[in-house]
């Protein structure tokens, strides 16, 4: 493969992103729809209930779904605008083929499929089965996540399958498995309402999960104390009782010091520790030197604030700890996660009313998607692909010989490394935009240019798809039946509201056709999505993520069912661990030592400032969908670099002055946003944009040794003010070449 077939500007002209606005008076038919479809938002892990209004096979508006128990009709800016992608002018309506010097041209499904299958066979015959890799995403339904895992292993016969949850939930999942043997939030979020103390660590809830904020406000109305841990004074921190503005990369030092304080002042639940946990002594031995004074020096947080936070947590009768990517996207993300869990276990506030712990799922189906098949090391039911018993069971469900089941493959970023090494020559992707979302994206671009063949399934031509040889026009969430699993662990129904427009096809039908052409049709004979879900139920039976007792009807009758749900007559499990029996071999919850260590890259004289990244309220992940919706772009048109006034004064930087931010990977150009809500030694850039405005051209590709999560949240940078004020925001400028 070469570089882009034509200029970026030409591709944008043909395929966007263009901004879609609803007509001033709304779409025709909004007031008299043909159908009102109860379903869920396609974006974050809250999976808020929403009703889509349909007229003549088009989504023309929405109404709140007041009865759905989590969001009760509330929606964030993204949820309010999500229906606008259905009528979008950028929507892919037919397969495309790459034509050098012209760009992408319409092709037939037969030609696209023939080319794809012939290239898969050519590459695998020449280089081996595993030379063809696959990248998937967790905005897919459970059914499609399961299908992707089975397709890769049975039809494509490769071990090298991974997913964009590798950038999202894997550190949390690994930490949860270490501690509990199971990977799910311990409680439904309504338990937050009665918690006396709430810790929110590395989670900008007000902007990234706005509808979850409601449950925190309900607790605050009852007098709950709130502790927010974040290097920025995020909106939630402005009213918090304690804001711990931790220096990026030092989280585990903070949790270690808090644990030591609990031990030193005997703020422990000895009965719970003695009878229901293991590993406590080794864990407290690892933090014996983590004094408040030491933690102050490491984290940059005043020791009295750390002490106050530990005392609030230690003395509470009920509590809830929530965390997200801010503590997880590190080379020690798993250590950070178990550090949080250690605080919960030490106080014994788990498995009882209004006491809980939860990792906040970032992507739409980040929970269900990581349970049923498209992780490189995992089989359905959250089984281990290297466990002989697990392999045997799933092989029987799939009707294959266990020896034909591929083993553990490479994680997402390791797949990019393998392309550079020449070990992977072909790639299929769906619902993943690695050119924007992976770190050090110049390195990712170079990898795409080395592939011999790349095929992408998507409904918009995202930045990565511009490098494809074949693009298969797939489906939006509302164009197929299915299920997802919310951040609470609630399995919910995604209902088909419309069918794919033009000559686009459902993602499911694309995979079934590819499997047929690869000679495995007999393993992929599904009449509909419900048939796939019913096979998923069987595949999950006996696993830690057990969906066997969940059916479409049961979900609809109960507005969702919490897994585990092992039998037809089981009601589901909103609150885990009430029996104090955990899913570990010894049936106990495990403390895990988390001694402090440095991040992979620290500041020095050449790069003296810490860079961290995150989201903004109106954008989602790599922006493939949200950067095409006019009002969402208007709300936050471009990324800016947040700088504290004292740091700005040191460099002579003015508000909206263009600043070249440089790291050892590359440099980008961003207008300055001078704010007092960030640490004086840290700058922040949101990551939803590509090109010269991409935060991920700066971030580092070093991985957590356990979870293989890249270290997005901390790297060393330098600032170079340009002496000019940035022009008014213009979305197309974000695509300029670096």
C-alpha positions as CSV (number, residue, x, y, z in Angstrom):
1,X,0.0,0.0,0.0
2,X,1.1,3.6,-0.7
3,X,0.1,6.8,0.9
4,X,-3.4,8.3,0.4
5,X,-4.7,7.8,-3.1
6,X,-5.4,11.5,-3.5
7,X,-5.0,14.6,-1.3
8,X,-6.6,14.8,2.1
9,X,-8.5,17.9,0.9
10,X,-10.0,15.9,-2.0
11,X,-11.1,13.0,0.3
12,X,-12.7,15.5,2.7
13,X,-14.5,17.1,-0.2
14,X,-15.9,13.7,-1.2
15,X,-16.5,12.0,2.1
16,X,-16.3,14.6,4.9
17,X,-16.4,15.3,7.7
18,X,-19.2,17.7,6.7
19,X,-21.4,19.2,9.4
20,X,-25.0,18.1,9.6
21,X,-27.6,20.3,11.2
22,X,-31.3,19.5,11.6
23,X,-33.6,21.8,9.6
24,X,-34.7,24.8,11.6
25,X,-38.3,23.4,11.8
26,X,-37.1,19.8,12.2
27,X,-37.2,16.9,9.8
28,X,-40.4,16.3,7.9
29,X,-42.4,13.7,9.8
30,X,-41.1,14.4,13.2
31,X,-44.5,15.4,14.5
32,X,-46.2,12.5,12.9
33,X,-43.7,9.6,12.9
34,X,-44.5,6.2,11.5
35,X,-42.9,4.6,14.5
36,X,-41.4,5.5,18.0
37,X,-38.6,3.0,18.8
38,X,-37.4,2.5,22.3
39,X,-33.7,1.9,22.2
40,X,-30.4,3.4,23.6
41,X,-27.8,6.0,22.8
42,X,-25.0,4.8,20.6
43,X,-22.2,6.6,22.5
44,X,-20.8,6.1,26.0
45,X,-21.1,3.2,28.4
46,X,-24.1,4.8,30.2
47,X,-26.3,3.5,27.3
48,X,-29.0,6.0,28.1
49,X,-32.5,5.1,27.1
50,X,-33.9,7.1,24.1
51,X,-36.8,6.9,21.8
52,X,-36.1,7.4,18.1
53,X,-38.8,8.9,15.8
54,X,-38.9,7.2,12.4
55,X,-40.6,8.4,9.2
56,X,-40.2,6.5,5.9
57,X,-37.2,4.5,7.0
58,X,-35.4,7.6,8.4
59,X,-34.7,8.7,11.9
60,X,-36.2,12.2,12.1
61,X,-36.0,13.0,15.7
62,X,-36.1,11.7,19.3
63,X,-38.1,11.8,22.5
64,X,-37.0,11.1,26.1
65,X,-37.6,7.7,27.4
66,X,-38.7,8.6,30.9
67,X,-39.3,5.1,32.1
68,X,-35.8,3.8,31.5
69,X,-34.4,3.4,35.1
70,X,-30.9,4.7,34.7
71,X,-31.2,8.1,32.9
72,X,-35.0,8.6,33.4
73,X,-35.2,10.6,30.2
74,X,-32.0,12.7,30.8
75,X,-29.6,13.0,27.9
76,X,-26.2,14.7,27.4
77,X,-25.4,16.9,24.3
78,X,-24.2,13.9,22.4
79,X,-27.3,11.9,23.1
80,X,-29.6,14.8,22.1
81,X,-27.8,15.1,18.7
82,X,-27.0,11.4,18.1
83,X,-30.0,10.9,15.7
84,X,-28.4,13.3,13.2
85,X,-25.9,10.7,11.9
86,X,-28.7,8.7,10.4
87,X,-29.5,11.3,7.7
88,X,-26.0,12.4,7.2
89,X,-24.6,13.4,3.8
90,X,-21.3,11.6,4.6
91,X,-23.0,8.3,5.1
92,X,-21.4,5.5,3.0
93,X,-24.1,4.1,0.7
94,X,-22.1,1.4,-1.2
95,X,-18.7,-0.4,-1.1
96,X,-15.7,1.6,-2.3
97,X,-12.4,0.7,-3.9
98,X,-9.2,2.6,-3.9
99,X,-8.2,4.1,-7.2
100,X,-4.7,5.7,-7.3
101,X,-4.9,9.3,-8.3
102,X,-8.7,9.5,-8.1
103,X,-9.5,8.5,-4.6
104,X,-12.4,6.1,-3.8
105,X,-14.9,4.9,-6.3
106,X,-18.1,3.0,-6.0
107,X,-17.8,-0.7,-6.6
108,X,-20.2,-3.7,-6.4
109,X,-20.5,-6.0,-3.4
110,X,-19.3,-8.9,-5.5
111,X,-16.2,-7.1,-6.6
112,X,-15.5,-5.8,-3.1
113,X,-16.0,-9.3,-1.5
114,X,-14.0,-11.1,-4.2
115,X,-11.1,-8.7,-3.8
116,X,-11.2,-9.0,0.0
117,X,-11.3,-12.8,0.1
118,X,-8.7,-13.2,-2.6
119,X,-6.3,-10.9,-0.8
120,X,-6.9,-12.7,2.6
121,X,-6.1,-16.0,0.9
122,X,-3.1,-14.7,-1.0
123,X,-1.5,-13.2,2.1
124,X,-2.2,-16.2,4.4
125,X,-1.0,-18.7,1.8
126,X,2.2,-16.7,1.3
127,X,3.0,-15.6,4.9
128,X,0.9,-17.8,7.2
129,X,-2.6,-17.5,8.8
130,X,-1.6,-15.0,11.4
131,X,-0.1,-12.6,8.9
132,X,-3.7,-11.3,8.5
133,X,-4.8,-9.4,11.5
134,X,-8.1,-7.8,12.6
135,X,-9.0,-4.8,14.7
136,X,-12.5,-4.4,16.1
137,X,-14.4,-2.0,18.4
138,X,-16.8,-2.0,21.3
139,X,-19.4,0.3,20.0
140,X,-20.6,-3.0,18.4
141,X,-23.5,-4.9,20.0
142,X,-22.8,-8.1,22.0
143,X,-24.0,-10.1,19.1
144,X,-21.5,-8.5,16.7
145,X,-18.7,-8.6,19.3
146,X,-19.3,-12.3,19.6
147,X,-19.6,-12.8,15.9
148,X,-16.3,-10.9,15.3
149,X,-14.4,-13.2,17.8
150,X,-15.8,-16.3,16.2
151,X,-15.2,-15.0,12.6
152,X,-11.6,-14.2,13.3
153,X,-10.8,-17.6,14.9
154,X,-13.0,-19.8,12.7
155,X,-13.2,-18.2,9.3
156,X,-10.2,-15.9,9.2
157,X,-8.2,-18.4,11.4
158,X,-6.0,-15.8,12.9
159,X,-4.9,-15.3,16.4
160,X,-4.2,-11.6,15.8
161,X,-7.5,-10.1,16.7
162,X,-7.9,-7.2,19.2
163,X,-10.2,-4.3,19.8
164,X,-10.3,-0.6,20.8
165,X,-11.2,-1.5,24.3
166,X,-7.5,-2.1,24.6
167,X,-7.4,1.7,24.8
168,X,-10.3,1.9,27.3
169,X,-11.1,-0.8,29.8
170,X,-8.3,-3.4,29.9
171,X,-6.4,-2.0,32.9
172,X,-9.7,-1.9,34.8
173,X,-10.6,-5.4,33.7
174,X,-7.2,-6.8,34.6
175,X,-7.4,-5.2,38.0
176,X,-10.9,-6.5,38.6
177,X,-9.9,-10.0,37.7
178,X,-6.9,-9.9,40.0
179,X,-9.0,-8.7,42.9
180,X,-12.4,-10.4,42.3
181,X,-11.9,-13.0,39.5
182,X,-14.7,-11.1,37.7
183,X,-14.8,-7.9,35.6
184,X,-17.8,-5.8,36.3
185,X,-19.0,-2.8,38.3
186,X,-20.0,-4.2,41.7
187,X,-23.2,-2.2,41.9
188,X,-25.9,-0.6,39.9
189,X,-25.5,3.2,40.0
190,X,-28.6,3.8,42.1
191,X,-26.6,2.6,45.1
192,X,-24.7,5.9,44.8
193,X,-27.6,7.8,46.2
194,X,-27.2,6.6,49.8
195,X,-23.4,6.6,49.9
196,X,-21.9,8.7,52.7
197,X,-18.6,9.2,50.9
198,X,-17.9,9.1,47.1
199,X,-14.5,9.0,45.5
200,X,-14.2,9.8,41.8
201,X,-10.7,9.1,40.5
202,X,-9.6,10.0,37.0
203,X,-13.2,10.4,35.7
204,X,-14.4,13.6,34.3
205,X,-18.0,12.5,34.8
206,X,-19.7,15.9,34.2
207,X,-18.3,16.0,30.6
208,X,-17.8,12.4,29.7
209,X,-20.7,10.7,31.5
210,X,-23.1,13.6,32.2
211,X,-26.1,11.5,33.0
212,X,-24.2,9.7,35.8
213,X,-23.8,13.0,37.5
214,X,-27.4,12.9,38.5
215,X,-26.8,10.0,40.9
216,X,-23.9,11.8,42.5
217,X,-26.0,15.0,43.0
218,X,-28.7,12.8,44.6
219,X,-26.2,11.6,47.1
220,X,-24.9,15.1,47.7
221,X,-28.5,16.3,48.4
222,X,-28.5,13.7,51.2
223,X,-25.2,15.0,52.6
224,X,-22.7,12.8,50.9
225,X,-19.0,13.9,51.0
226,X,-17.3,14.0,47.6
227,X,-13.6,13.4,46.9
228,X,-12.4,14.1,43.3
229,X,-8.9,12.9,42.2
230,X,-7.8,14.6,39.0
231,X,-4.9,16.9,37.9
232,X,-7.5,19.3,36.6
233,X,-10.3,21.0,38.5
234,X,-12.9,19.3,36.4
235,X,-16.5,20.5,36.8
236,X,-17.3,17.9,39.4
237,X,-14.3,19.0,41.5
238,X,-15.6,22.6,41.7
239,X,-18.1,21.6,44.4
240,X,-16.2,18.7,45.9
241,X,-15.3,18.6,49.6
242,X,-11.8,17.6,48.7
243,X,-10.0,17.9,45.3
244,X,-6.8,16.0,45.1
245,X,-4.9,17.5,42.1
246,X,-2.6,14.6,41.6
247,X,0.4,14.9,39.3
248,X,-0.2,12.7,36.3
249,X,1.6,9.3,36.7
250,X,1.7,9.4,40.5
251,X,-1.8,7.9,41.3
252,X,-0.5,4.7,42.9
253,X,1.6,6.7,45.4
254,X,-1.6,8.5,46.5
255,X,-3.6,5.3,47.0
256,X,-0.6,3.7,48.8
257,X,-0.4,6.6,51.2
258,X,-4.1,6.6,51.9
259,X,-4.0,2.8,52.6
260,X,-1.1,3.3,55.0
261,X,-3.0,6.0,56.8
262,X,-6.0,3.6,57.2
263,X,-3.7,0.9,58.6
264,X,-1.8,3.2,60.9
265,X,-5.1,4.6,62.4
266,X,-6.9,1.3,62.4
267,X,-9.7,2.4,60.1
268,X,-10.1,-1.2,58.9
269,X,-12.8,-3.8,58.7
270,X,-10.9,-6.6,60.3
271,X,-13.7,-9.1,60.1
272,X,-14.0,-8.6,56.3
273,X,-10.2,-8.7,55.9
274,X,-9.7,-11.8,58.0
275,X,-12.6,-13.9,56.6
276,X,-13.1,-12.8,53.0
277,X,-9.8,-11.6,51.6
278,X,-6.2,-12.7,51.1
279,X,-2.9,-10.9,50.4
280,X,-3.5,-8.1,53.0
281,X,-0.1,-8.4,54.7
282,X,1.9,-8.4,51.5
283,X,-0.1,-5.4,50.3
284,X,0.5,-3.2,53.4
285,X,4.1,-4.3,53.5
286,X,4.4,-2.7,50.0
287,X,3.2,0.7,51.3
288,X,4.9,0.7,54.7
289,X,7.1,3.7,53.6
290,X,4.3,5.6,51.9
291,X,4.1,8.4,54.5
292,X,2.0,11.5,54.0
293,X,5.2,13.5,53.6
294,X,6.5,11.1,51.0
295,X,3.2,11.2,49.1
296,X,3.1,15.0,49.1
297,X,6.5,15.1,47.5
298,X,5.6,12.5,44.8
299,X,2.1,13.6,44.0
300,X,2.3,17.3,44.5
301,X,-0.8,17.2,46.8
302,X,-0.7,18.8,50.3
303,X,-0.3,16.1,52.9
304,X,-3.2,17.6,54.9
305,X,-5.5,17.1,52.0
306,X,-4.4,13.5,51.6
307,X,-5.0,12.9,55.3
308,X,-8.4,14.5,55.2
309,X,-9.4,12.3,52.2
310,X,-8.2,9.2,54.0
311,X,-10.1,10.1,57.2
312,X,-13.3,10.8,55.3
313,X,-13.0,7.4,53.5
314,X,-12.0,5.5,56.6
315,X,-14.8,6.8,58.9
316,X,-17.6,6.4,56.5
317,X,-20.3,3.7,57.0
318,X,-21.3,3.6,53.3
319,X,-19.2,4.6,50.3
320,X,-18.7,4.3,46.6
321,X,-15.5,4.5,44.6
322,X,-15.6,5.2,40.9
323,X,-12.7,5.4,38.4
324,X,-12.2,5.7,34.7
325,X,-9.4,6.3,32.1
326,X,-7.6,8.9,34.1
327,X,-6.0,6.3,36.3
328,X,-6.1,3.4,33.8
329,X,-4.4,4.8,30.7
330,X,-0.9,4.3,32.2
331,X,1.9,1.8,32.0
332,X,0.9,1.1,35.6
333,X,-2.8,1.3,35.0
334,X,-3.4,-2.1,36.6
335,X,-1.4,-1.0,39.7
336,X,-3.6,2.1,40.0
337,X,-6.8,0.1,39.7
338,X,-5.8,-2.5,42.4
339,X,-4.6,0.5,44.5
340,X,-8.2,1.8,44.5
341,X,-9.6,-1.7,45.1
342,X,-7.3,-2.1,48.1
343,X,-9.0,1.0,49.7
344,X,-12.4,-0.6,49.2
345,X,-11.4,-4.0,50.5
346,X,-9.6,-2.6,53.6
347,X,-12.8,-0.9,54.7
348,X,-15.0,-3.9,53.8
349,X,-17.6,-1.7,52.1
350,X,-18.5,-4.1,49.3
351,X,-21.5,-6.4,48.7
352,X,-23.9,-4.5,50.9
353,X,-26.4,-1.8,50.3
354,X,-25.1,1.6,49.2
355,X,-21.5,0.4,49.3
356,X,-19.8,-0.2,46.0
357,X,-16.9,0.0,43.5
358,X,-17.2,0.6,39.8
359,X,-15.0,1.1,36.8
360,X,-16.9,3.4,34.5
361,X,-17.1,1.9,31.0
362,X,-16.1,4.5,28.4
363,X,-17.4,3.1,25.1
364,X,-21.0,2.2,24.2
365,X,-20.6,-1.5,24.7
366,X,-17.2,-1.5,26.5
367,X,-18.6,-3.8,29.1
368,X,-20.3,-6.5,26.9
369,X,-17.7,-6.1,24.2
370,X,-14.9,-7.1,26.4
371,X,-16.7,-10.2,27.6
372,X,-17.6,-12.1,24.5
373,X,-14.9,-12.5,22.1
374,X,-12.8,-9.8,20.3
375,X,-9.9,-9.5,22.7
376,X,-6.7,-11.2,21.7
377,X,-6.6,-13.3,24.9
378,X,-10.2,-14.0,25.5
379,X,-13.1,-16.2,24.6
380,X,-16.9,-15.7,25.2
381,X,-18.0,-15.6,28.8
382,X,-14.8,-13.8,29.7
383,X,-12.9,-17.1,29.3
384,X,-9.1,-17.4,28.9
385,X,-8.1,-18.4,25.4
386,X,-5.0,-20.2,26.9
387,X,-7.0,-22.3,29.4
388,X,-7.5,-25.8,27.9
389,X,-10.9,-26.3,29.5
390,X,-12.1,-22.9,28.2
391,X,-10.8,-23.7,24.7
392,X,-12.4,-27.1,24.7
393,X,-15.8,-25.8,25.7
394,X,-15.9,-22.9,23.2
395,X,-14.6,-25.2,20.4
396,X,-17.6,-27.5,21.1
397,X,-20.0,-24.6,20.9
398,X,-18.5,-23.5,17.6
399,X,-18.3,-27.0,16.2
400,X,-14.5,-27.0,15.6
401,X,-11.6,-29.1,16.7
402,X,-9.9,-27.6,19.7
403,X,-6.5,-27.9,18.0
404,X,-7.8,-25.6,15.2
405,X,-8.6,-22.8,17.7
406,X,-5.9,-20.1,17.5
407,X,-4.0,-19.2,20.6
408,X,-3.4,-15.8,22.2
409,X,-2.6,-13.1,19.7
410,X,-1.2,-9.6,19.8
411,X,-2.8,-6.6,21.4
412,X,-3.9,-3.6,19.4
413,X,-0.7,-1.6,19.6
414,X,1.4,-4.7,19.3
415,X,-0.4,-5.4,16.0
416,X,1.0,-2.0,14.8
417,X,4.5,-3.1,15.9
418,X,4.1,-6.4,14.1
419,X,3.1,-4.6,10.8
420,X,6.3,-2.5,11.1
421,X,8.3,-5.8,11.6
422,X,6.7,-7.3,8.5
423,X,4.9,-10.0,10.5
424,X,1.4,-8.8,9.6
425,X,0.7,-8.0,6.0
426,X,-3.1,-7.6,5.8
427,X,-5.7,-6.1,8.1
428,X,-9.4,-6.0,8.5
429,X,-11.0,-3.4,10.8
430,X,-14.4,-2.5,12.0
431,X,-15.5,0.3,14.3
432,X,-11.9,1.4,15.1
433,X,-10.1,4.5,14.0
434,X,-6.5,3.8,15.1
435,X,-4.9,6.7,13.2
436,X,-6.6,9.1,15.6
437,X,-7.0,6.9,18.7
438,X,-3.7,5.1,19.1
439,X,-0.6,6.9,20.5
440,X,2.2,8.1,18.4
441,X,-0.1,8.2,15.3
442,X,2.7,9.0,12.9
443,X,4.0,5.5,13.7
444,X,0.5,4.2,13.1
445,X,0.3,5.9,9.7
446,X,3.6,4.4,8.6
447,X,2.3,1.0,9.6
448,X,-0.9,1.4,7.4
449,X,1.4,2.4,4.5
450,X,3.3,-0.9,4.9
451,X,0.3,-3.1,4.6
452,X,-0.2,-5.1,1.5
453,X,-4.0,-5.1,1.8
454,X,-6.3,-3.3,4.2
455,X,-10.1,-3.6,4.2
456,X,-12.4,-1.5,6.5
457,X,-16.0,-1.9,7.5
458,X,-17.6,1.4,8.5
459,X,-20.5,3.7,7.9
460,X,-18.3,6.9,7.5
461,X,-14.9,7.1,5.8
462,X,-12.9,7.8,8.9
463,X,-9.2,8.9,8.9
464,X,-7.9,5.3,9.0
465,X,-10.3,4.1,6.3
466,X,-8.7,6.6,3.9
467,X,-5.8,4.2,3.7
468,X,-8.0,1.2,2.8
469,X,-7.9,-0.7,-0.4
470,X,-11.6,-1.7,0.0
471,X,-14.2,-0.1,2.2
472,X,-17.4,-2.1,3.0
473,X,-20.4,0.1,3.8
474,X,-21.7,-1.1,7.1
475,X,-24.5,-0.2,9.6
476,X,-25.3,2.2,12.4
477,X,-26.4,0.9,15.8
478,X,-30.1,1.6,15.0
479,X,-30.0,-0.4,11.8
480,X,-29.7,-3.9,13.5
481,X,-31.3,-5.7,16.3
482,X,-29.1,-6.6,19.2
483,X,-28.1,-6.0,22.8
484,X,-25.4,-4.1,24.7
485,X,-24.3,-4.1,28.3
486,X,-24.2,-0.9,30.1
487,X,-21.5,0.3,32.5
488,X,-23.6,-1.0,35.4
489,X,-23.6,-4.6,33.9
490,X,-27.2,-4.2,32.7
491,X,-27.8,-6.1,29.5
492,X,-30.2,-4.0,27.4
493,X,-31.9,-4.2,24.0
494,X,-30.9,-2.3,20.9
495,X,-33.8,-2.2,18.6
496,X,-33.7,-1.8,14.8
497,X,-35.3,1.4,13.9
498,X,-34.5,1.6,10.2
499,X,-32.7,-0.4,7.6
500,X,-29.3,0.6,6.1
501,X,-29.7,3.2,3.3
502,X,-28.7,2.7,-0.3
503,X,-26.6,-0.3,-0.9
504,X,-25.1,-0.4,2.6
505,X,-25.4,-3.6,4.5
506,X,-25.7,-4.6,8.1
507,X,-22.4,-5.5,9.7
508,X,-23.7,-9.0,10.5
509,X,-24.6,-9.7,6.9
510,X,-21.1,-8.6,5.8
511,X,-19.4,-11.0,8.2
512,X,-21.7,-13.9,7.3
513,X,-20.9,-13.3,3.6
514,X,-17.2,-13.2,4.2
515,X,-17.4,-16.4,6.3
516,X,-19.3,-18.1,3.4
517,X,-16.7,-17.0,0.9
518,X,-13.9,-18.2,3.2
519,X,-15.5,-21.7,3.2
520,X,-17.0,-21.7,6.7
521,X,-20.7,-21.0,5.9
522,X,-21.8,-24.0,8.0
523,X,-20.5,-22.4,11.2
524,X,-22.3,-19.1,10.5
525,X,-25.9,-20.1,9.9
526,X,-27.9,-17.4,11.8
527,X,-31.4,-16.4,10.9
528,X,-31.2,-13.1,12.9
529,X,-29.4,-11.3,15.7
530,X,-31.5,-13.2,18.3
531,X,-30.1,-16.5,17.1
532,X,-26.5,-15.1,17.5
533,X,-27.4,-14.0,21.1
534,X,-28.8,-17.4,21.9
535,X,-25.5,-19.0,20.9
536,X,-23.7,-16.4,22.9
537,X,-25.8,-17.4,25.9
538,X,-24.6,-21.0,25.5
539,X,-21.0,-19.9,24.9
540,X,-21.1,-17.8,28.1
541,X,-22.6,-20.5,30.3
542,X,-20.3,-21.4,33.2
543,X,-18.0,-18.4,32.5
544,X,-17.6,-15.5,34.8
545,X,-19.7,-13.3,32.5
546,X,-22.7,-15.7,32.4
547,X,-25.6,-14.6,30.2
548,X,-27.2,-18.0,29.9
549,X,-30.4,-17.0,31.8
550,X,-30.9,-13.8,29.7
551,X,-33.2,-13.7,26.7
552,X,-34.5,-10.9,24.5
553,X,-38.0,-11.2,26.1
554,X,-36.5,-11.1,29.6
555,X,-34.6,-8.0,28.8
556,X,-37.7,-6.3,27.4
557,X,-39.9,-7.3,30.3
558,X,-37.5,-5.9,32.8
559,X,-35.9,-3.0,31.0
560,X,-32.6,-4.9,31.2
561,X,-31.1,-7.8,33.1
562,X,-27.9,-7.6,35.2
563,X,-25.4,-10.4,34.6
564,X,-24.4,-12.9,36.0
565,X,-27.8,-14.5,35.3
566,X,-27.1,-18.3,35.1
567,X,-30.6,-19.7,34.7
568,X,-33.9,-18.8,33.1
569,X,-35.6,-18.2,36.5
570,X,-32.7,-16.1,37.9
571,X,-33.5,-12.4,38.3
572,X,-30.1,-11.1,37.5
573,X,-27.5,-9.6,39.9
574,X,-27.6,-5.8,40.3
575,X,-25.3,-5.9,43.3
576,X,-22.3,-8.3,43.3
577,X,-20.7,-10.0,46.3
578,X,-23.6,-10.0,48.8
579,X,-22.7,-13.6,49.7
580,X,-19.0,-12.6,50.1
581,X,-18.0,-15.4,47.7
582,X,-15.7,-14.2,45.0
583,X,-14.8,-15.7,41.6
584,X,-11.2,-16.3,42.6
585,X,-9.8,-19.9,43.1
586,X,-9.9,-19.4,46.9
587,X,-13.3,-17.7,46.7
588,X,-11.8,-14.7,48.5
589,X,-11.2,-11.1,47.3
590,X,-7.5,-10.5,46.7
591,X,-5.5,-7.5,47.9
592,X,-2.7,-6.8,45.5
593,X,0.5,-5.0,46.3
594,X,1.0,-1.9,44.2
595,X,4.4,-0.3,45.0
596,X,5.0,3.1,43.4
597,X,7.1,3.3,40.2
598,X,7.8,6.1,37.8
599,X,5.8,6.5,34.5
600,X,7.6,5.4,31.4
601,X,8.6,8.9,30.5
602,X,9.5,11.7,33.0
603,X,10.1,15.4,32.5
604,X,13.7,16.7,32.1
605,X,15.4,19.9,31.0
606,X,14.5,19.3,27.3
607,X,10.9,18.4,27.9
608,X,10.0,19.9,31.3
609,X,6.2,19.9,31.3
610,X,3.8,17.0,31.7
611,X,1.2,16.4,29.0
612,X,-2.1,14.6,29.8
613,X,-5.1,14.0,27.5
614,X,-8.8,13.4,27.8
615,X,-12.3,14.1,26.4
616,X,-14.7,17.1,26.1
617,X,-18.4,17.0,26.5
618,X,-19.5,17.3,22.9
619,X,-17.1,14.8,21.3
620,X,-16.7,11.1,21.4
621,X,-13.6,9.0,21.0
622,X,-11.9,9.6,17.7
623,X,-14.8,11.8,16.5
624,X,-15.8,9.7,13.5
625,X,-19.4,10.4,14.4
626,X,-19.5,13.5,16.5
627,X,-17.2,15.6,14.4
628,X,-19.9,15.4,11.7
629,X,-22.7,16.8,13.8
630,X,-22.9,20.5,13.5
631,X,-24.1,21.6,17.0
632,X,-21.5,19.3,18.7
633,X,-18.7,20.8,16.7
634,X,-20.1,24.3,17.4
635,X,-19.9,23.5,21.1
636,X,-16.2,22.5,20.9
637,X,-14.9,23.3,17.4
638,X,-11.2,22.4,17.9
639,X,-8.8,21.1,20.6
640,X,-7.0,23.7,22.7
641,X,-4.1,23.3,25.0
642,X,-5.0,24.1,28.6
643,X,-2.3,26.0,30.4
644,X,-2.2,27.4,34.0
645,X,-1.7,31.2,34.1
646,X,1.6,30.9,35.9
647,X,3.0,28.5,33.3
648,X,1.6,30.7,30.5
649,X,3.3,33.8,32.0
650,X,6.6,31.9,32.2
651,X,6.5,31.3,28.4
652,X,4.8,34.6,27.6
653,X,1.8,32.8,26.1
654,X,-1.5,34.8,25.6
655,X,-5.0,33.5,25.4
656,X,-5.6,31.8,22.0
657,X,-2.0,32.2,21.0
658,X,-0.9,29.4,18.8
659,X,1.4,27.0,20.7
660,X,3.6,24.3,19.2
661,X,3.5,21.4,21.6
662,X,6.4,19.1,21.1
663,X,7.3,15.6,22.5
664,X,9.8,13.0,21.5
665,X,7.2,11.6,19.0
666,X,6.1,14.7,17.2
667,X,4.5,18.1,17.5
668,X,1.2,19.7,17.0
669,X,-0.2,23.2,16.9
670,X,-2.9,24.3,19.3
671,X,-4.5,27.6,20.5
672,X,-3.8,28.2,24.2
673,X,-6.6,28.1,26.7
674,X,-5.3,29.8,29.9
675,X,-7.2,28.4,32.9
676,X,-6.7,28.2,36.6
677,X,-8.2,24.7,36.7
678,X,-5.1,22.7,35.9
679,X,-1.8,22.0,37.7
680,X,1.0,24.5,37.1
681,X,3.3,21.8,35.8
682,X,0.8,20.1,33.5
683,X,-1.0,20.9,30.2
684,X,-4.1,19.1,28.8
685,X,-5.2,18.5,25.2
686,X,-8.4,16.6,24.2
687,X,-7.7,13.8,21.8
688,X,-10.8,13.7,19.4
689,X,-9.1,15.3,16.4
690,X,-6.7,14.1,13.7
691,X,-3.8,15.7,11.8
692,X,-1.9,18.7,13.1
693,X,-4.4,19.0,15.9
694,X,-4.1,15.4,17.1
695,X,-3.1,15.0,20.7
696,X,-2.1,11.4,19.9
697,X,0.7,12.4,17.6
698,X,2.4,13.4,20.9
699,X,1.5,10.5,23.2
700,X,3.7,7.5,23.9
701,X,3.2,3.9,22.8
702,X,4.7,2.3,26.0
703,X,2.3,-0.3,27.4
704,X,1.2,-1.6,30.8
705,X,3.0,-5.0,31.1
706,X,-0.3,-6.7,32.2
707,X,-3.1,-5.0,30.3
708,X,-1.1,-3.8,27.3
709,X,-2.8,-0.4,27.7
710,X,-0.8,2.5,26.2
711,X,0.3,5.4,28.5
712,X,-2.0,8.1,27.2
713,X,-2.2,10.1,30.4
714,X,1.4,11.2,30.9
715,X,4.4,12.1,28.8
716,X,7.0,14.9,28.7
717,X,6.5,17.9,26.5
718,X,7.8,21.4,25.7
719,X,5.8,24.5,24.7
720,X,6.8,26.8,21.8
721,X,4.6,29.9,21.5
722,X,4.3,31.1,17.9
723,X,3.6,34.8,18.6
724,X,0.3,34.8,16.6
725,X,-3.2,34.6,17.8
726,X,-5.1,31.6,16.4
727,X,-7.7,32.4,13.7
728,X,-11.3,31.5,14.3
729,X,-11.9,27.8,14.6
730,X,-12.2,26.0,11.3
731,X,-12.8,22.2,11.4
732,X,-11.0,21.5,8.1
733,X,-7.8,22.9,9.5
734,X,-7.6,19.9,11.8
735,X,-6.7,17.8,8.8
736,X,-3.6,19.6,7.7
737,X,-0.6,17.4,7.3
738,X,1.8,17.3,10.3
